Amino acid sequence: MRPVMCLITPTVRSVPEETRLVERLQAAARAGVHLIQIRQLDMESGALAQLVGHAVAAVRGTGARVLVNDRVDVALAAGAHGVHLRGNSVAASRVRTVVPPGFVIGRSVHSPEEASRAALDGGLDFLVFGTVFETRSKPGVDTAGTARLAVACDAVSLPVLAVGGIAAPRLRDVAATGATGFAAISLFADASIEQLPVVVREASAAFDTANRSV
C-alpha cells in the first residue's frame, strides 16, 4: 500500500473546534487516509482520552487507524489503534510488551543514523522521518531534505513516512526517495472537508507517477 497517508491533527482549543476536527477525521478516513495521529501536546489526559475516543468512533468502518502522540496510557484507555512515539521517548520494544496484539507503533526519527538505531531496537511498525522541508508548524528547525530521506529509506526495512512541509507539489519528490508515504498537518487541515477526497486522490497519483518514472 503506497502511499501510506497519515493525518496529524492541528491544535484545537475549544469544544466547537474539537467537534469540527472529529468531522474532518471521519471525512479523511472515508476518503482513504490510513493513519490519524492525535497530536494535542497541551491537552490534559481526560480531555485527550475523550477526543481519542470520539476519533476512534468516527473512523469505525473504515481502514483508518487512530494513533495517540506518545501517550501510551491514553491510547490504551481510549481504545486507540496505536501510538506514535517521539524520538526521545520510551523504546518501542518496551511498549510492545504492554500493548495488545495488532497495536500499531511508530516513531519519529531525524537522521538516517537514528532511523537505523530505532529499527534495530525492534517493536516498531513504521518510522516518520523529518523535518524534510521547511514547515510553519516548526519554524526555524533545520531541514533534512529529500537526499537524507532517501538515505534513511535505504538504511531500514521498515516503512518510512516523510514529514515536514509536505505539500502536493512536493509529493513526487518524496515518492522518488523510496518513502512509503507521508505524514502532514496542513495538507489535510487547509483543505475543506469536501476537498479531502481530491487531496487523497492527488497524493496517490503523485506517488503512482513517481513510481512509473523510476
C-alpha positions as CSV (number, residue, x, y, z in Angstrom):
1,M,0.0,0.0,0.0
2,R,1.8,3.1,-1.2
3,P,1.5,5.9,-0.3
4,V,0.6,5.4,3.3
5,M,-1.1,8.7,4.3
6,C,-1.0,10.0,7.9
7,L,-3.1,12.9,9.0
8,I,-1.6,14.7,12.0
9,T,-4.1,16.8,13.9
10,P,-3.7,20.5,14.3
11,T,-4.1,22.0,17.8
12,V,-7.7,22.5,19.0
13,R,-8.6,24.7,21.9
14,S,-12.4,24.6,22.2
15,V,-15.3,22.1,22.1
16,P,-16.5,23.5,18.8
17,E,-13.0,23.1,17.3
18,E,-12.9,19.5,18.6
19,T,-16.3,18.8,17.0
20,R,-15.2,20.1,13.6
21,L,-11.9,18.2,13.9
22,V,-13.7,14.9,14.5
23,E,-15.9,15.6,11.5
24,R,-12.7,16.2,9.4
25,L,-11.1,13.0,10.7
26,Q,-14.2,11.0,9.7
27,A,-14.2,12.5,6.2
28,A,-10.4,11.9,5.8
29,A,-10.8,8.3,6.9
30,R,-13.6,7.8,4.4
31,A,-11.5,9.4,1.7
32,G,-8.8,6.9,2.3
33,V,-6.3,8.3,4.8
34,H,-4.7,5.3,6.6
35,L,-3.4,6.8,9.9
36,I,-4.6,9.6,12.1
37,Q,-2.2,10.9,14.7
38,I,-3.9,12.7,17.5
39,R,-1.3,15.3,18.4
40,Q,-2.6,17.6,21.1
41,L,0.5,18.4,23.1
42,D,-1.1,20.6,25.8
43,M,-4.3,18.7,26.3
44,E,-4.8,17.1,29.8
45,S,-5.3,13.3,30.0
46,G,-9.1,13.2,30.4
47,A,-9.8,15.6,27.6
48,L,-7.3,13.8,25.4
49,A,-8.9,10.4,26.1
50,Q,-12.3,11.8,25.2
51,L,-11.1,13.2,21.9
52,V,-9.3,10.0,21.0
53,G,-12.5,8.0,21.8
54,H,-14.5,10.3,19.6
55,A,-11.9,9.9,16.8
56,V,-12.0,6.1,17.1
57,A,-15.7,6.1,16.8
58,A,-15.6,8.4,13.9
59,V,-13.4,6.2,11.8
60,R,-15.1,2.9,12.6
61,G,-16.0,1.0,9.5
62,T,-13.1,2.5,7.5
63,G,-9.5,1.3,7.2
64,A,-8.1,4.2,9.1
65,R,-6.2,3.7,12.4
66,V,-6.1,6.2,15.2
67,L,-2.7,6.7,16.9
68,V,-2.0,8.9,20.0
69,N,1.1,11.0,20.1
70,D,3.4,9.5,22.7
71,R,0.7,8.8,25.4
72,V,0.6,5.0,25.6
73,D,-1.6,5.2,28.7
74,V,-4.2,7.4,26.9
75,A,-4.1,5.3,23.8
76,L,-4.9,2.1,25.7
77,A,-7.5,3.7,27.9
78,A,-9.3,5.3,25.0
79,G,-9.2,2.2,22.7
80,A,-6.9,3.7,20.1
81,H,-5.3,1.5,17.5
82,G,-1.8,2.6,18.3
83,V,0.7,5.2,19.4
84,H,3.3,7.4,17.8
85,L,6.4,7.8,19.9
86,R,8.7,10.9,19.9
87,G,12.3,10.4,19.0
88,N,13.4,10.7,22.7
89,S,10.5,8.6,24.1
90,V,10.5,5.1,25.6
91,A,11.8,2.3,23.5
92,A,9.2,0.7,21.2
93,S,10.4,-2.8,22.4
94,R,9.2,-1.9,25.9
95,V,5.9,-0.5,24.7
96,R,5.3,-3.7,22.7
97,T,5.4,-5.7,26.0
98,V,2.3,-3.9,27.4
99,V,0.0,-3.4,24.4
100,P,-2.4,-5.9,22.8
101,P,-1.6,-7.8,19.5
102,G,-2.1,-5.6,16.4
103,F,-1.3,-2.4,18.3
104,V,0.4,0.0,15.8
105,I,3.7,1.7,17.0
106,G,5.5,4.3,15.0
107,R,8.4,6.6,16.0
108,S,9.8,9.9,14.9
109,V,13.4,10.0,13.7
110,H,15.5,12.9,12.4
111,S,18.5,11.3,10.7
112,P,19.4,8.1,8.9
113,E,21.5,7.0,11.9
114,E,18.6,7.5,14.3
115,A,16.4,5.6,11.9
116,S,18.8,2.6,11.9
117,R,19.1,2.6,15.7
118,A,15.3,2.7,16.1
119,A,14.8,-0.1,13.6
120,L,17.4,-2.3,15.4
121,D,15.7,-1.8,18.8
122,G,12.6,-3.6,17.4
123,G,8.9,-3.3,18.2
124,L,8.2,-0.7,15.5
125,D,5.7,-0.9,12.6
126,F,7.0,2.3,10.8
127,L,9.2,5.4,11.1
128,V,8.4,9.0,10.4
129,F,11.4,10.9,9.1
130,G,11.7,14.7,9.2
131,T,11.8,17.5,9.1
132,V,12.1,17.1,5.4
133,F,11.1,20.6,4.2
134,E,10.5,23.9,6.0
135,T,7.2,23.9,7.8
136,R,5.3,26.5,9.7
137,S,4.5,24.1,12.5
138,K,8.2,24.0,13.4
139,P,9.7,27.3,12.3
140,G,13.5,27.5,12.4
141,V,14.1,23.8,12.5
142,D,16.9,22.5,10.3
143,T,15.5,20.5,7.4
144,A,16.8,17.1,6.3
145,G,15.9,17.4,2.6
146,T,15.0,14.5,0.3
147,A,18.6,13.3,-0.1
148,R,18.8,12.3,3.6
149,L,15.3,11.0,3.5
150,A,16.4,8.6,0.7
151,V,19.4,7.5,2.8
152,A,17.1,6.7,5.7
153,C,14.7,4.8,3.5
154,D,17.6,2.7,2.2
155,A,19.0,2.1,5.7
156,V,16.0,0.3,7.1
157,S,13.5,-2.3,6.1
158,L,10.6,-0.6,8.0
159,P,8.2,1.7,6.1
160,V,9.3,5.3,6.3
161,L,6.9,8.2,6.1
162,A,8.2,11.7,5.3
163,V,7.0,14.6,7.5
164,G,7.6,18.4,7.5
165,G,6.4,20.8,4.9
166,I,4.6,18.2,3.0
167,A,2.6,19.8,0.1
168,A,1.1,18.5,-3.0
169,P,3.8,19.8,-5.4
170,R,6.5,18.0,-3.3
171,L,4.9,14.6,-3.2
172,R,6.6,13.3,-6.4
173,D,10.0,14.2,-4.9
174,V,9.1,12.4,-1.7
175,A,7.9,9.3,-3.6
176,A,11.2,9.2,-5.6
177,T,13.2,8.7,-2.4
178,G,11.6,5.3,-1.7
179,A,9.4,6.6,1.1
180,T,6.4,4.5,1.8
181,G,4.2,7.6,2.3
182,F,3.9,10.8,4.3
183,A,2.5,12.5,7.4
184,A,1.1,16.0,7.3
185,I,-0.9,18.6,9.1
186,S,-1.6,21.5,6.7
187,L,-2.1,19.3,3.6
188,F,-5.2,18.0,5.2
189,A,-6.1,20.9,7.5
190,D,-6.1,23.6,4.9
191,A,-8.5,21.7,2.6
192,S,-12.2,21.9,3.1
193,I,-13.9,18.7,4.2
194,E,-15.4,18.3,0.8
195,Q,-12.0,18.6,-0.8
196,L,-10.4,15.8,1.2
197,P,-11.1,13.0,-1.3
198,V,-9.4,15.1,-4.0
199,V,-6.4,15.6,-1.7
200,V,-6.1,11.8,-1.2
201,R,-6.5,11.0,-4.9
202,E,-3.9,13.6,-6.0
203,A,-1.4,12.3,-3.4
204,S,-1.9,8.7,-4.6
205,A,-1.5,9.9,-8.2
206,A,1.8,11.7,-7.4
207,F,3.2,8.5,-5.9
208,D,2.0,6.5,-8.9
209,T,3.6,8.9,-11.3
210,A,6.9,8.8,-9.4
211,N,6.9,5.0,-9.4
212,R,6.4,4.8,-13.1
213,S,9.3,7.2,-13.8
214,V,11.8,5.2,-11.7
